[in-house]
Amino acid sequence: MAKKYEVQIKETKGSCATPLFKKMVENGDITAERINDCVDKIVKIDGYADCHIVAGDKEFDITYYATSDGMISSGSEVFKQSVLNYLDENVMLKIKKIKTNKGTTYKVSPILVAQNTGEVQDF
């Protein structure tokens, strides 16, 4: 018996709010790097999709992020909130790993470029 695998799109924004993304979901063509494999990468995030996944007898929610370097997936609410803070700013973001009272999570940090020198300032 084949394993059951379903993706339900709950909410989309930006480049994930397109017929192409919906088609990728319908065809099972979403391949994404896990967020923990993307720490210290600098990317531009231009869309996201909140999805509910059913895989066999497991169910979970995950968010896919469309980036300049492909898709990233994360279930972290802290990461999502940090992305939402900067999504409309059209800036490059560095993915950071942070420790919290509950363990490890992830967030983004904007990469600023000094206007007069063009030097990158990572905060």
C-alpha positions, -999 to +999 in steps of 0.1 A: +000+000+000+014+034-010+020+060+017-004+088+018+011+123+012-009+154+010-001+191+012-029+217+020-020+253+014-033+274+042-019+309+034+005+324+008+022+357+001+045+370-025+060+346-050+043+316-033+008+332-040+010+322-077-004+295-099+031+281-104+035+274-066+000+258-065+010+236-094+043+226-076+022+216-046-003+196-067+025+178-084+045+171-052+074+191-066+083+212-036+119+204-025+132+226+003+162+228+024+156+225+061+163+257+080+190+242+102+210+235+070+208+272+060+223+289+091+245+318+081+232+318+045+224+353+031+192+352+010+164+374-002+130+360+009+102+371-015+073+349-004+060+322+019+034+295+021+019+281+053+010+244+046-005+215+064+012+182+056-002+146+059+026+120+054+015+085+063+001+087+098+019+119+107+004+154+104+022+187+109+023+224+098+053+239+080+061+271+062+079+272+029+099+303+021+108+312-015+143+326-015+169+338-040+186+305-034+156+281-036+130+270-011+136+268+026+112+250+051+107+257+088+081+252+115+096+279+137+071+307+146+101+328+157+116+325+123+083+333+106+078+364+127+113+376+119+107+371+082+074+389+084+091+419+100+113+424+069+095+407+040+083+439+025+116+457+029+133+441-002+165+434+017+190+406+019+186+385+052+211+364+070+196+332+086+207+330+123+205+302+149+195+314+183+192+298+217+160+303+238+147+290+271+130+263+251+160+253+230+173+264+196+153+283+170+161+305+140+155+340+128+167+364+101+188+394+105+188+422+078+221+428+059+226+466+057+248+482+031+264+516+039+252+540+012+284+560+011+309+531+011+289+501-002+303+480+026+281+453+041+272+457+077+259+425+094+239+431+126 
